[in-house]
Protein backbone atom coordinates (compact mmCIF):
# COMPACT_ATOMS: atom_id res chain seq x y z
CA UNK A 1 0.00 0.00 0.00
CA UNK A 2 1.35 3.40 -0.94
CA UNK A 3 2.20 5.89 1.75
CA UNK A 4 -0.53 8.20 0.52
CA UNK A 5 -3.12 5.49 1.20
CA UNK A 6 -2.18 5.44 4.85
CA UNK A 7 -2.29 9.19 5.31
CA UNK A 8 -5.21 10.29 7.54
CA UNK A 9 -7.19 13.38 6.64
CA UNK A 10 -5.70 16.36 8.39
CA UNK A 11 -7.70 19.36 7.19
CA UNK A 12 -11.02 20.45 5.86
CA UNK A 13 -9.64 19.94 2.38
CA UNK A 14 -10.38 16.25 2.83
CA UNK A 15 -14.14 16.75 3.04
CA UNK A 16 -16.48 15.63 0.26
CA UNK A 17 -20.24 15.26 -0.05
CA UNK A 18 -21.73 12.38 1.94
CA UNK A 19 -24.86 11.83 -0.12
CA UNK A 20 -24.18 8.10 -0.44
CA UNK A 21 -24.68 7.46 3.28
CA UNK A 22 -27.89 6.59 5.06
CA UNK A 23 -29.94 9.15 6.97
CA UNK A 24 -28.98 7.83 10.40
CA UNK A 25 -25.32 7.62 9.42
CA UNK A 26 -25.30 11.25 8.33
CA UNK A 27 -27.08 12.28 11.52
CA UNK A 28 -24.70 10.51 13.88
CA UNK A 29 -21.48 11.37 12.04
CA UNK A 30 -22.39 15.03 11.48
CA UNK A 31 -20.89 14.99 8.02
CA UNK A 32 -22.59 18.12 6.79
CA UNK A 33 -24.77 16.33 4.26
CA UNK A 34 -27.95 18.19 5.33
CA UNK A 35 -28.22 21.50 3.54
CA UNK A 36 -29.67 23.93 6.09
CA UNK A 37 -27.81 27.22 5.74
CA UNK A 38 -27.79 26.93 1.95
CA UNK A 39 -31.60 26.81 1.94
CA UNK A 40 -31.94 29.73 4.31
CA UNK A 41 -34.51 31.53 2.18
CA UNK A 42 -36.92 28.63 2.53
CA UNK A 43 -36.42 28.52 6.31
CA UNK A 44 -36.80 32.28 6.57
CA UNK A 45 -40.12 32.09 4.73
CA UNK A 46 -41.34 29.25 6.95
CA UNK A 47 -40.37 30.99 10.19
CA UNK A 48 -41.84 34.31 9.00
CA UNK A 49 -45.11 32.60 8.10
CA UNK A 50 -45.28 30.89 11.51
CA UNK A 51 -44.67 34.18 13.31
CA UNK A 52 -47.27 36.04 11.24
CA UNK A 53 -49.88 33.31 11.81
CA UNK A 54 -49.13 33.35 15.54
CA UNK A 55 -49.36 37.13 15.81
CA UNK A 56 -52.58 37.18 13.77
CA UNK A 57 -54.15 34.55 16.04
CA UNK A 58 -53.09 36.45 19.15
CA UNK A 59 -54.54 39.68 17.76
CA UNK A 60 -57.81 38.18 16.48
CA UNK A 61 -58.63 35.26 18.77
CA UNK A 62 -56.64 36.22 21.82
CA UNK A 63 -56.03 33.79 24.68
CA UNK A 64 -58.23 31.54 26.76
CA UNK A 65 -57.42 33.02 30.15
CA UNK A 66 -57.83 31.04 33.34
CA UNK A 67 -59.91 32.16 36.27
CA UNK A 68 -56.80 33.60 37.92
CA UNK A 69 -56.59 36.23 35.17
CA UNK A 70 -60.26 36.90 34.48
CA UNK A 71 -61.60 36.45 38.00
CA UNK A 72 -64.80 34.62 38.90
CA UNK A 73 -66.22 31.90 41.13
CA UNK A 74 -65.05 28.30 41.38
CA UNK A 75 -67.49 25.66 42.64
CA UNK A 76 -66.25 22.20 43.64
CA UNK A 77 -67.94 19.03 44.82
CA UNK A 78 -66.98 15.33 45.05
CA UNK A 79 -67.63 13.26 41.99
CA UNK A 80 -70.14 10.51 42.72
CA UNK A 81 -71.02 7.59 40.47
CA UNK A 82 -70.83 8.13 36.74
CA UNK A 83 -71.31 11.89 36.75
CA UNK A 84 -69.97 13.43 33.53
CA UNK A 85 -68.87 16.99 32.89
CA UNK A 86 -71.59 17.39 30.24
CA UNK A 87 -74.28 16.50 32.79
CA UNK A 88 -72.88 19.04 35.25
CA UNK A 89 -72.72 21.69 32.54
CA UNK A 90 -76.33 21.15 31.47
CA UNK A 91 -77.53 21.16 35.10
CA UNK A 92 -75.81 24.47 35.77
CA UNK A 93 -77.12 25.97 32.52
CA UNK A 94 -80.74 24.97 33.36
CA UNK A 95 -80.46 26.55 36.80
CA UNK A 96 -78.65 29.79 35.89
CA UNK A 97 -79.78 30.34 32.32
CA UNK A 98 -76.22 30.45 30.93
CA UNK A 99 -73.34 28.03 30.43
CA UNK A 100 -70.40 27.95 32.86
CA UNK A 101 -66.98 29.00 31.65
CA UNK A 102 -65.58 25.51 32.15
CA UNK A 103 -66.32 22.19 33.85
CA UNK A 104 -63.50 19.74 34.53
CA UNK A 105 -62.57 16.92 36.87
CA UNK A 106 -59.53 16.87 39.14
CA UNK A 107 -57.91 14.17 41.25
CA UNK A 108 -58.39 10.44 40.99
CA UNK A 109 -60.23 7.64 42.77
CA UNK A 110 -62.25 8.52 45.86
CA UNK A 111 -60.73 12.04 45.97
CA UNK A 112 -61.85 12.99 42.47
CA UNK A 113 -63.79 16.25 42.32
CA UNK A 114 -65.76 18.26 39.76
CA UNK A 115 -64.77 21.91 39.34
CA UNK A 116 -67.05 24.52 37.79
CA UNK A 117 -65.66 27.90 36.80
CA UNK A 118 -68.10 30.75 36.22
CA UNK A 119 -68.33 34.48 36.35
CA UNK A 120 -68.49 36.00 39.83
CA UNK A 121 -71.73 34.92 41.57
CA UNK A 122 -73.45 36.70 44.44
CA UNK A 123 -74.71 35.00 47.62
CA UNK A 124 -78.21 34.23 46.31
CA UNK A 125 -76.85 32.72 43.09
CA UNK A 126 -74.43 30.54 45.04
CA UNK A 127 -77.26 29.22 47.23
CA UNK A 128 -79.33 28.45 44.16
CA UNK A 129 -76.49 26.60 42.41
CA UNK A 130 -75.64 24.65 45.58
CA UNK A 131 -79.24 23.49 46.02
CA UNK A 132 -79.58 22.43 42.38
CA UNK A 133 -76.31 20.46 42.37
CA UNK A 134 -77.13 18.81 45.70
CA UNK A 135 -80.57 17.68 44.49
CA UNK A 136 -79.39 16.53 41.08
CA UNK A 137 -76.36 14.50 42.15
CA UNK A 138 -77.42 13.44 45.65
CA UNK A 139 -74.96 15.59 47.59
CA UNK A 140 -75.14 17.13 51.01
CA UNK A 141 -75.13 20.95 50.96
CA UNK A 142 -71.81 20.96 52.82
CA UNK A 143 -70.22 18.86 50.04
CA UNK A 144 -70.48 21.78 47.61
CA UNK A 145 -67.82 24.43 48.22
CA UNK A 146 -67.16 27.70 46.43
CA UNK A 147 -64.47 30.36 46.31
CA UNK A 148 -64.12 33.73 44.61
CA UNK A 149 -60.93 34.47 42.68
CA UNK A 150 -59.86 38.02 41.92
CA UNK A 151 -58.20 38.87 38.62
CA UNK A 152 -55.74 41.12 40.47
CA UNK A 153 -53.49 38.21 41.39
CA UNK A 154 -53.17 37.01 37.81
CA UNK A 155 -52.47 40.55 36.64
CA UNK A 156 -49.66 40.91 39.17
CA UNK A 157 -48.11 37.64 38.02
CA UNK A 158 -48.27 38.76 34.39
CA UNK A 159 -46.66 42.10 35.20
CA UNK A 160 -43.82 40.46 37.10
CA UNK A 161 -43.37 37.90 34.31
CA UNK A 162 -43.02 40.66 31.70
CA UNK A 163 -40.44 42.44 33.84
CA UNK A 164 -38.52 39.19 34.27
CA UNK A 165 -38.68 38.59 30.51
CA UNK A 166 -37.29 42.05 29.73
CA UNK A 167 -34.43 41.64 32.21
CA UNK A 168 -33.70 38.16 30.83
CA UNK A 169 -33.47 39.41 27.23
CA UNK A 170 -31.17 42.29 28.19
CA UNK A 171 -28.81 40.02 30.13
CA UNK A 172 -28.81 37.42 27.34
CA UNK A 173 -27.96 40.05 24.73
CA UNK A 174 -25.07 41.37 26.81
CA UNK A 175 -23.72 37.89 27.55
CA UNK A 176 -23.78 36.67 23.93
CA UNK A 177 -22.32 39.94 22.63
CA UNK A 178 -19.39 39.53 25.06
CA UNK A 179 -19.04 35.77 24.66
CA UNK A 180 -19.38 35.75 20.87
CA UNK A 181 -20.13 38.90 18.82
CA UNK A 182 -22.99 41.25 17.97
CA UNK A 183 -24.24 39.26 14.96
CA UNK A 184 -24.61 36.17 17.11
CA UNK A 185 -26.42 38.21 19.76
CA UNK A 186 -28.91 39.49 17.16
CA UNK A 187 -29.48 35.99 15.77
CA UNK A 188 -30.01 34.53 19.26
CA UNK A 189 -32.52 37.23 20.22
CA UNK A 190 -34.36 36.65 16.92
CA UNK A 191 -34.59 32.94 17.77
CA UNK A 192 -35.95 33.80 21.23
CA UNK A 193 -38.56 36.11 19.71
CA UNK A 194 -39.61 33.28 17.39
CA UNK A 195 -39.98 30.93 20.37
CA UNK A 196 -42.05 33.48 22.29
CA UNK A 197 -44.31 34.29 19.34
CA UNK A 198 -44.91 30.72 18.17
CA UNK A 199 -45.48 29.28 21.65
CA UNK A 200 -47.98 32.02 22.45
CA UNK A 201 -49.53 31.57 18.99
CA UNK A 202 -50.02 27.84 19.51
CA UNK A 203 -51.79 28.54 22.80
CA UNK A 204 -54.02 31.04 21.02
CA UNK A 205 -54.78 28.80 18.03
CA UNK A 206 -55.50 25.62 19.97
CA UNK A 207 -57.26 27.39 22.82
CA UNK A 208 -55.07 26.09 25.64
CA UNK A 209 -55.95 27.79 28.91
CA UNK A 210 -53.40 30.31 30.16
CA UNK A 211 -52.77 30.02 33.90
CA UNK A 212 -50.03 31.29 36.23
CA UNK A 213 -48.32 27.91 35.81
CA UNK A 214 -48.29 28.54 32.05
CA UNK A 215 -46.54 31.87 32.56
CA UNK A 216 -43.91 30.26 34.81
CA UNK A 217 -43.30 27.44 32.34
CA UNK A 218 -43.12 29.96 29.50
CA UNK A 219 -40.17 31.70 31.15
CA UNK A 220 -38.45 28.37 31.79
CA UNK A 221 -38.40 27.34 28.11
CA UNK A 222 -36.46 30.44 27.08
CA UNK A 223 -33.43 29.11 28.93
CA UNK A 224 -33.59 25.84 26.97
CA UNK A 225 -33.79 27.66 23.65
CA UNK A 226 -30.85 29.87 24.52
CA UNK A 227 -28.79 26.89 25.68
CA UNK A 228 -29.26 25.02 22.40
CA UNK A 229 -28.46 28.14 20.36
CA UNK A 230 -25.26 28.82 22.30
CA UNK A 231 -24.10 25.22 21.77
CA UNK A 232 -24.53 25.57 17.99
CA UNK A 233 -22.86 28.99 17.94
CA UNK A 234 -19.90 27.64 19.88
CA UNK A 235 -19.35 25.04 17.16
CA UNK A 236 -19.79 27.67 14.47
CA UNK A 237 -17.12 29.83 16.13
CA UNK A 238 -14.76 26.85 16.19
CA UNK A 239 -15.33 25.99 12.52
CA UNK A 240 -15.00 29.53 11.13
CA UNK A 241 -11.78 30.31 12.99
CA UNK A 242 -9.32 31.30 10.27
CA UNK A 243 -11.85 30.88 7.45
CA UNK A 244 -10.78 34.19 5.88
CA UNK A 245 -7.24 32.87 5.40
CA UNK A 246 -8.32 30.01 3.14
CA UNK A 247 -10.20 29.87 -0.12
CA UNK A 248 -11.58 26.36 0.34
CA UNK A 249 -14.81 27.15 2.19
CA UNK A 250 -17.15 30.07 2.72
CA UNK A 251 -18.43 31.23 6.11
CA UNK A 252 -21.89 29.84 5.30
CA UNK A 253 -20.47 26.41 4.42
CA UNK A 254 -18.54 26.20 7.67
CA UNK A 255 -21.62 27.32 9.62
CA UNK A 256 -23.69 24.65 7.87
CA UNK A 257 -21.11 22.04 8.87
CA UNK A 258 -21.39 23.22 12.49
CA UNK A 259 -25.17 22.77 12.44
CA UNK A 260 -24.75 19.24 11.10
CA UNK A 261 -22.14 18.40 13.72
CA UNK A 262 -24.51 19.45 16.52
CA UNK A 263 -27.75 18.27 14.89
CA UNK A 264 -27.87 14.85 16.54
CA UNK A 265 -27.00 16.43 19.87
CA UNK A 266 -29.92 18.84 19.55
CA UNK A 267 -32.28 16.00 18.66
CA UNK A 268 -31.12 13.90 21.62
CA UNK A 269 -31.45 16.84 24.00
CA UNK A 270 -34.97 17.51 22.74
CA UNK A 271 -36.06 13.89 23.14
CA UNK A 272 -34.55 13.66 26.61
CA UNK A 273 -36.31 16.90 27.58
CA UNK A 274 -39.70 15.99 26.11
CA UNK A 275 -39.96 12.51 27.65
CA UNK A 276 -40.04 13.70 31.30
CA UNK A 277 -42.50 16.43 30.33
CA UNK A 278 -44.79 13.84 28.72
CA UNK A 279 -44.52 11.72 31.85
CA UNK A 280 -45.42 14.76 33.92
CA UNK A 281 -48.50 15.40 31.78
CA UNK A 282 -49.61 11.76 31.92
CA UNK A 283 -49.32 11.70 35.71
CA UNK A 284 -51.04 15.07 35.99
CA UNK A 285 -54.00 14.23 33.74
CA UNK A 286 -54.68 10.50 34.20
CA UNK A 287 -53.31 9.80 37.67
CA UNK A 288 -53.42 12.89 39.87
CA UNK A 289 -55.72 15.15 37.88
CA UNK A 290 -53.70 18.21 38.90
CA UNK A 291 -54.37 20.97 36.39
CA UNK A 292 -51.31 22.98 37.44
CA UNK A 293 -48.94 20.19 36.42
CA UNK A 294 -50.73 19.78 33.11
CA UNK A 295 -50.43 23.49 32.32
CA UNK A 296 -46.76 23.54 33.28
CA UNK A 297 -45.94 20.43 31.23
CA UNK A 298 -47.85 21.59 28.16
CA UNK A 299 -46.06 24.91 27.76
CA UNK A 300 -42.68 23.26 28.34
CA UNK A 301 -43.29 20.62 25.68
CA UNK A 302 -44.35 23.23 23.12
CA UNK A 303 -41.43 25.48 24.05
CA UNK A 304 -38.81 22.73 23.81
CA UNK A 305 -39.88 21.78 20.28
CA UNK A 306 -40.01 25.38 19.03
CA UNK A 307 -36.69 26.16 20.74
CA UNK A 308 -34.93 23.30 18.97
CA UNK A 309 -36.43 24.31 15.63
CA UNK A 310 -35.31 27.93 15.98
CA UNK A 311 -31.74 27.10 17.02
CA UNK A 312 -31.25 24.91 13.93
CA UNK A 313 -33.33 26.48 11.17
CA UNK A 314 -33.34 30.16 12.15
CA UNK A 315 -30.45 31.19 14.39
CA UNK A 316 -27.53 29.84 12.33
CA UNK A 317 -28.92 30.70 8.86
CA UNK A 318 -29.65 34.23 10.11
CA UNK A 319 -26.15 34.44 11.56
CA UNK A 320 -24.62 33.50 8.20
CA UNK A 321 -26.73 36.14 6.46
CA UNK A 322 -25.70 38.84 8.92
CA UNK A 323 -22.03 37.86 8.65
CA UNK A 324 -22.08 38.00 4.86
CA UNK A 325 -23.17 41.63 5.10
CA UNK A 326 -19.74 42.42 6.53
CA UNK A 327 -17.27 43.63 3.93
CA UNK A 328 -14.50 41.14 4.72
CA UNK A 329 -16.71 38.04 4.89
CA UNK A 330 -18.77 39.11 1.88
CA UNK A 331 -15.69 39.63 -0.29
CA UNK A 332 -14.24 36.33 0.92
CA UNK A 333 -17.44 34.49 -0.05
CA UNK A 334 -17.40 36.06 -3.51
CA UNK A 335 -13.73 35.15 -3.93
CA UNK A 336 -14.32 31.51 -2.99
CA UNK A 337 -17.31 31.16 -5.30
CA UNK A 338 -15.48 32.92 -8.14
CA UNK A 339 -12.47 30.65 -7.74
CA UNK A 340 -14.74 27.63 -7.73
CA UNK A 341 -16.53 28.78 -10.88
CA UNK A 342 -13.22 29.45 -12.58
CA UNK A 343 -12.04 25.93 -11.86
CA UNK A 344 -15.21 24.45 -13.27
CA UNK A 345 -15.01 26.63 -16.37
CA UNK A 346 -11.43 25.61 -17.09
CA UNK A 347 -12.19 21.94 -16.22
CA UNK A 348 -9.14 21.85 -13.98
CA UNK A 349 -9.42 19.36 -11.08
CA UNK A 350 -9.40 21.08 -7.72
CA UNK A 351 -6.80 20.25 -5.11
CA UNK A 352 -9.64 19.59 -2.67
CA UNK A 353 -12.91 17.84 -3.44
CA UNK A 354 -15.79 20.29 -3.22
CA UNK A 355 -19.40 19.51 -4.02
CA UNK A 356 -21.37 22.74 -4.45
CA UNK A 357 -24.92 22.62 -3.11
CA UNK A 358 -28.05 24.68 -3.23
CA UNK A 359 -27.65 28.29 -2.16
CA UNK A 360 -23.90 28.46 -2.67
CA UNK A 361 -22.96 26.26 0.30
CA UNK A 362 -21.35 22.85 0.40
CA UNK A 363 -22.23 19.58 2.09
CA UNK A 364 -19.14 18.09 3.62
CA UNK A 365 -17.87 14.82 5.08
CA UNK A 366 -14.43 13.64 5.94
CA UNK A 367 -12.93 10.96 3.65
CA UNK A 368 -9.44 9.65 3.06
CA UNK A 369 -7.76 11.03 -0.08
CA UNK A 370 -7.53 8.78 -3.10
CA UNK A 371 -4.10 7.33 -3.98
CA UNK A 372 -2.12 9.42 -6.41
CA UNK A 373 -1.41 7.74 -9.74
CA UNK A 374 1.46 8.53 -12.01
CA UNK A 375 0.98 10.92 -14.89
CA UNK A 376 0.49 8.85 -18.03
CA UNK A 377 0.49 11.76 -20.42
CA UNK A 378 3.32 14.07 -21.22
CA UNK A 379 1.61 17.08 -19.71
CA UNK A 380 2.97 18.77 -16.62
CA UNK A 381 1.37 17.78 -13.31
CA UNK A 382 -1.17 20.17 -11.88
CA UNK A 383 -0.32 22.38 -8.97
CA UNK A 384 -0.10 20.50 -5.69
CA UNK A 385 0.33 17.06 -7.28
CA UNK A 386 2.51 14.56 -5.45
CA UNK A 387 5.50 12.92 -7.16
CA UNK A 388 4.54 9.84 -9.15
CA UNK A 389 6.08 6.40 -8.71
CA UNK A 390 6.39 4.03 -5.77
CA UNK A 391 8.47 4.70 -2.71
CA UNK A 392 9.74 2.07 -0.34
CA UNK A 393 9.04 2.63 3.30
CA UNK A 394 11.92 2.37 5.71
CA UNK A 395 11.53 -0.45 8.19
DARA-V236950 format. One record per helix or strand of 2 or more residues. SS is the DSSP state (helix for helix, strand for strand). FROM is the first residue (numbers start at 0). TO is the last residue. If there is no record, write none. Layout:
SS_FROM_TO, SS_FROM_TO
This chain:
helix_2_5, helix_11_13, strand_14_15, helix_22_28, helix_36_59, strand_63_64, helix_66_69, strand_71_77, helix_84_95, strand_101_105, helix_108_110, strand_112_117, helix_122_136, helix_140_142, strand_144_148, helix_150_178, helix_181_205, strand_208_209, helix_211_238, helix_242_244, helix_250_287, helix_290_323, helix_326_345, helix_357_359, strand_364_365
